[in-house]
Amino acid sequence: MTAQFIINSSLVFIGFILLGGAFYSIVSGLQFSKRKKVIAELHQTLAVGSEVMF
């Protein structure tokens, strides 16, 4: 185990983490744009429900 090997493996590991994070953020962003309308409708019904309750 040379220092060069440790540095290279850690760089590869960090690269995989960054790639995974970028892929996850892209996928969640696409899902969020689809869910935004559903979230808005749910928020409106919750606001109406809280007005009725209080």
Backbone as XML, in Angstrom:
<?xml version="1.0"?>
<chain id="A" units="angstrom">
  <residue number="1" name="MET">
    <atom name="N" x="0.852" y="-1.195" z="0.000"/>
    <atom name="CA" x="0.000" y="0.000" z="0.000"/>
    <atom name="C" x="0.890" y="1.248" z="0.000"/>
  </residue>
  <residue number="2" name="THR">
    <atom name="N" x="1.122" y="1.790" z="-1.160"/>
    <atom name="CA" x="1.891" y="3.026" z="-1.241"/>
    <atom name="C" x="0.968" y="4.224" z="-1.065"/>
  </residue>
  <residue number="3" name="ALA">
    <atom name="N" x="1.565" y="5.359" z="-0.806"/>
    <atom name="CA" x="0.768" y="6.572" z="-0.615"/>
    <atom name="C" x="0.039" y="6.944" z="-1.902"/>
  </residue>
  <residue number="4" name="GLN">
    <atom name="N" x="0.670" y="6.701" z="-3.029"/>
    <atom name="CA" x="0.037" y="7.014" z="-4.319"/>
    <atom name="C" x="-1.245" y="6.212" z="-4.508"/>
  </residue>
  <residue number="5" name="PHE">
    <atom name="N" x="-1.205" y="4.924" z="-4.136"/>
    <atom name="CA" x="-2.389" y="4.075" z="-4.272"/>
    <atom name="C" x="-3.511" y="4.557" z="-3.361"/>
  </residue>
  <residue number="6" name="ILE">
    <atom name="N" x="-3.166" y="4.959" z="-2.137"/>
    <atom name="CA" x="-4.180" y="5.449" z="-1.192"/>
    <atom name="C" x="-4.812" y="6.730" z="-1.735"/>
  </residue>
  <residue number="7" name="ILE">
    <atom name="N" x="-3.986" y="7.630" z="-2.274"/>
    <atom name="CA" x="-4.507" y="8.891" z="-2.818"/>
    <atom name="C" x="-5.412" y="8.615" z="-4.019"/>
  </residue>
  <residue number="8" name="ASN">
    <atom name="N" x="-4.992" y="7.706" z="-4.900"/>
    <atom name="CA" x="-5.799" y="7.403" z="-6.082"/>
    <atom name="C" x="-7.135" y="6.775" z="-5.700"/>
  </residue>
  <residue number="9" name="SER">
    <atom name="N" x="-7.120" y="5.832" z="-4.765"/>
    <atom name="CA" x="-8.371" y="5.175" z="-4.386"/>
    <atom name="C" x="-9.318" y="6.158" z="-3.703"/>
  </residue>
  <residue number="10" name="SER">
    <atom name="N" x="-8.765" y="7.067" z="-2.891"/>
    <atom name="CA" x="-9.631" y="8.053" z="-2.239"/>
    <atom name="C" x="-10.211" y="9.027" z="-3.266"/>
  </residue>
  <residue number="11" name="LEU">
    <atom name="N" x="-9.417" y="9.385" z="-4.283"/>
    <atom name="CA" x="-9.936" y="10.270" z="-5.333"/>
    <atom name="C" x="-11.043" y="9.589" z="-6.126"/>
  </residue>
  <residue number="12" name="VAL">
    <atom name="N" x="-10.873" y="8.299" z="-6.419"/>
    <atom name="CA" x="-11.918" y="7.558" z="-7.129"/>
    <atom name="C" x="-13.177" y="7.486" z="-6.276"/>
  </residue>
  <residue number="13" name="PHE">
    <atom name="N" x="-13.000" y="7.245" z="-4.974"/>
    <atom name="CA" x="-14.142" y="7.171" z="-4.057"/>
    <atom name="C" x="-14.886" y="8.504" z="-4.013"/>
  </residue>
  <residue number="14" name="ILE">
    <atom name="N" x="-14.139" y="9.606" z="-3.911"/>
    <atom name="CA" x="-14.759" y="10.939" z="-3.892"/>
    <atom name="C" x="-15.472" y="11.212" z="-5.214"/>
  </residue>
  <residue number="15" name="GLY">
    <atom name="N" x="-14.871" y="10.771" z="-6.327"/>
    <atom name="CA" x="-15.512" y="10.960" z="-7.627"/>
    <atom name="C" x="-16.822" y="10.208" z="-7.735"/>
  </residue>
  <residue number="16" name="PHE">
    <atom name="N" x="-16.840" y="8.964" z="-7.217"/>
    <atom name="CA" x="-18.091" y="8.209" z="-7.228"/>
    <atom name="C" x="-19.157" y="8.886" z="-6.373"/>
  </residue>
  <residue number="17" name="ILE">
    <atom name="N" x="-18.760" y="9.420" z="-5.227"/>
    <atom name="CA" x="-19.725" y="10.108" z="-4.360"/>
    <atom name="C" x="-20.295" y="11.334" z="-5.080"/>
  </residue>
  <residue number="18" name="LEU">
    <atom name="N" x="-19.414" y="12.099" z="-5.752"/>
    <atom name="CA" x="-19.886" y="13.289" z="-6.464"/>
    <atom name="C" x="-20.811" y="12.913" z="-7.620"/>
  </residue>
  <residue number="19" name="LEU">
    <atom name="N" x="-20.458" y="11.850" z="-8.361"/>
    <atom name="CA" x="-21.318" y="11.410" z="-9.464"/>
    <atom name="C" x="-22.673" y="10.950" z="-8.939"/>
  </residue>
  <residue number="20" name="GLY">
    <atom name="N" x="-22.659" y="10.181" z="-7.856"/>
    <atom name="CA" x="-23.914" y="9.717" z="-7.273"/>
    <atom name="C" x="-24.761" y="10.871" z="-6.775"/>
  </residue>
  <residue number="21" name="GLY">
    <atom name="N" x="-24.131" y="11.852" z="-6.147"/>
    <atom name="CA" x="-24.876" y="13.010" z="-5.662"/>
    <atom name="C" x="-25.477" y="13.818" z="-6.799"/>
  </residue>
  <residue number="22" name="ALA">
    <atom name="N" x="-24.724" y="13.987" z="-7.885"/>
    <atom name="CA" x="-25.241" y="14.730" z="-9.036"/>
    <atom name="C" x="-26.404" y="13.985" z="-9.676"/>
  </residue>
  <residue number="23" name="PHE">
    <atom name="N" x="-26.254" y="12.666" z="-9.843"/>
    <atom name="CA" x="-27.326" y="11.864" z="-10.434"/>
    <atom name="C" x="-28.578" y="11.902" z="-9.564"/>
  </residue>
  <residue number="24" name="TYR">
    <atom name="N" x="-28.390" y="11.784" z="-8.230"/>
    <atom name="CA" x="-29.529" y="11.815" z="-7.318"/>
    <atom name="C" x="-30.224" y="13.172" z="-7.354"/>
  </residue>
  <residue number="25" name="SER">
    <atom name="N" x="-29.463" y="14.260" z="-7.416"/>
    <atom name="CA" x="-30.082" y="15.588" z="-7.438"/>
    <atom name="C" x="-30.839" y="15.811" z="-8.742"/>
  </residue>
  <residue number="26" name="ILE">
    <atom name="N" x="-30.314" y="15.285" z="-9.869"/>
    <atom name="CA" x="-31.021" y="15.427" z="-11.147"/>
    <atom name="C" x="-32.336" y="14.656" z="-11.106"/>
  </residue>
  <residue number="27" name="VAL">
    <atom name="N" x="-32.282" y="13.411" z="-10.608"/>
    <atom name="CA" x="-33.494" y="12.582" z="-10.564"/>
    <atom name="C" x="-34.513" y="13.188" z="-9.615"/>
  </residue>
  <residue number="28" name="SER">
    <atom name="N" x="-34.083" y="13.636" z="-8.432"/>
    <atom name="CA" x="-35.030" y="14.211" z="-7.484"/>
    <atom name="C" x="-35.579" y="15.537" z="-8.010"/>
  </residue>
  <residue number="29" name="GLY">
    <atom name="N" x="-34.786" y="16.280" z="-8.777"/>
    <atom name="CA" x="-35.276" y="17.516" z="-9.379"/>
    <atom name="C" x="-36.362" y="17.244" z="-10.403"/>
  </residue>
  <residue number="30" name="LEU">
    <atom name="N" x="-36.190" y="16.191" z="-11.204"/>
    <atom name="CA" x="-37.219" y="15.830" z="-12.176"/>
    <atom name="C" x="-38.492" y="15.387" z="-11.467"/>
  </residue>
  <residue number="31" name="GLN">
    <atom name="N" x="-38.350" y="14.593" z="-10.407"/>
    <atom name="CA" x="-39.530" y="14.154" z="-9.668"/>
    <atom name="C" x="-40.192" y="15.334" z="-8.971"/>
  </residue>
  <residue number="32" name="PHE">
    <atom name="N" x="-39.386" y="16.310" z="-8.490"/>
    <atom name="CA" x="-39.957" y="17.444" z="-7.783"/>
    <atom name="C" x="-40.788" y="18.312" z="-8.718"/>
  </residue>
  <residue number="33" name="SER">
    <atom name="N" x="-40.351" y="18.479" z="-9.970"/>
    <atom name="CA" x="-41.132" y="19.288" z="-10.906"/>
    <atom name="C" x="-42.467" y="18.616" z="-11.208"/>
  </residue>
  <residue number="34" name="LYS">
    <atom name="N" x="-42.500" y="17.283" z="-11.195"/>
    <atom name="CA" x="-43.774" y="16.599" z="-11.390"/>
    <atom name="C" x="-44.650" y="16.703" z="-10.148"/>
  </residue>
  <residue number="35" name="ARG">
    <atom name="N" x="-44.020" y="16.641" z="-8.967"/>
    <atom name="CA" x="-44.789" y="16.642" z="-7.717"/>
    <atom name="C" x="-45.204" y="18.032" z="-7.279"/>
  </residue>
  <residue number="36" name="LYS">
    <atom name="N" x="-44.637" y="19.081" z="-7.893"/>
    <atom name="CA" x="-44.894" y="20.435" z="-7.398"/>
    <atom name="C" x="-46.380" y="20.768" z="-7.448"/>
  </residue>
  <residue number="37" name="LYS">
    <atom name="N" x="-47.062" y="20.344" z="-8.528"/>
    <atom name="CA" x="-48.491" y="20.620" z="-8.651"/>
    <atom name="C" x="-49.271" y="19.860" z="-7.588"/>
  </residue>
  <residue number="38" name="VAL">
    <atom name="N" x="-48.902" y="18.604" z="-7.353"/>
    <atom name="CA" x="-49.587" y="17.806" z="-6.334"/>
    <atom name="C" x="-49.372" y="18.411" z="-4.959"/>
  </residue>
  <residue number="39" name="ILE">
    <atom name="N" x="-48.141" y="18.891" z="-4.693"/>
    <atom name="CA" x="-47.854" y="19.509" z="-3.398"/>
    <atom name="C" x="-48.672" y="20.788" z="-3.232"/>
  </residue>
  <residue number="40" name="ALA">
    <atom name="N" x="-48.827" y="21.568" z="-4.292"/>
    <atom name="CA" x="-49.606" y="22.804" z="-4.210"/>
    <atom name="C" x="-51.069" y="22.498" z="-3.914"/>
  </residue>
  <residue number="41" name="GLU">
    <atom name="N" x="-51.621" y="21.475" z="-4.581"/>
    <atom name="CA" x="-53.011" y="21.108" z="-4.320"/>
    <atom name="C" x="-53.188" y="20.625" z="-2.885"/>
  </residue>
  <residue number="42" name="LEU">
    <atom name="N" x="-52.250" y="19.802" z="-2.413"/>
    <atom name="CA" x="-52.325" y="19.296" z="-1.048"/>
    <atom name="C" x="-52.221" y="20.442" z="-0.053"/>
  </residue>
  <residue number="43" name="HIS">
    <atom name="N" x="-51.351" y="21.413" z="-0.316"/>
    <atom name="CA" x="-51.184" y="22.558" z="0.567"/>
    <atom name="C" x="-52.476" y="23.374" z="0.630"/>
  </residue>
  <residue number="44" name="GLN">
    <atom name="N" x="-53.153" y="23.510" z="-0.510"/>
    <atom name="CA" x="-54.396" y="24.269" z="-0.548"/>
    <atom name="C" x="-55.474" y="23.565" z="0.271"/>
  </residue>
  <residue number="45" name="THR">
    <atom name="N" x="-55.596" y="22.243" z="0.120"/>
    <atom name="CA" x="-56.607" y="21.518" z="0.890"/>
    <atom name="C" x="-56.280" y="21.562" z="2.373"/>
  </residue>
  <residue number="46" name="LEU">
    <atom name="N" x="-55.002" y="21.526" z="2.738"/>
    <atom name="CA" x="-54.631" y="21.625" z="4.148"/>
    <atom name="C" x="-54.964" y="23.009" z="4.693"/>
  </residue>
  <residue number="47" name="ALA">
    <atom name="N" x="-54.759" y="24.057" z="3.894"/>
    <atom name="CA" x="-55.085" y="25.411" z="4.343"/>
    <atom name="C" x="-56.586" y="25.545" z="4.559"/>
  </residue>
  <residue number="48" name="VAL">
    <atom name="N" x="-57.391" y="24.985" z="3.645"/>
    <atom name="CA" x="-58.846" y="25.028" z="3.795"/>
    <atom name="C" x="-59.260" y="24.252" z="5.039"/>
  </residue>
  <residue number="49" name="GLY">
    <atom name="N" x="-58.640" y="23.085" z="5.256"/>
    <atom name="CA" x="-58.976" y="22.282" z="6.431"/>
    <atom name="C" x="-58.636" y="22.991" z="7.727"/>
  </residue>
  <residue number="50" name="SER">
    <atom name="N" x="-57.514" y="23.700" z="7.777"/>
    <atom name="CA" x="-57.148" y="24.407" z="9.002"/>
    <atom name="C" x="-58.068" y="25.602" z="9.220"/>
  </residue>
  <residue number="51" name="GLU">
    <atom name="N" x="-58.565" y="26.233" z="8.136"/>
    <atom name="CA" x="-59.531" y="27.321" z="8.298"/>
    <atom name="C" x="-60.836" y="26.792" z="8.867"/>
  </residue>
  <residue number="52" name="VAL">
    <atom name="N" x="-61.260" y="25.603" z="8.434"/>
    <atom name="CA" x="-62.500" y="25.024" z="8.942"/>
    <atom name="C" x="-62.335" y="24.641" z="10.409"/>
  </residue>
  <residue number="53" name="MET">
    <atom name="N" x="-61.165" y="24.084" z="10.773"/>
    <atom name="CA" x="-60.960" y="23.614" z="12.141"/>
    <atom name="C" x="-60.913" y="24.765" z="13.129"/>
  </residue>
  <residue number="54" name="PHE">
    <atom name="N" x="-60.211" y="25.860" z="12.781"/>
    <atom name="CA" x="-60.016" y="26.939" z="13.753"/>
    <atom name="C" x="-60.870" y="28.140" z="13.391"/>
  </residue>
</chain>
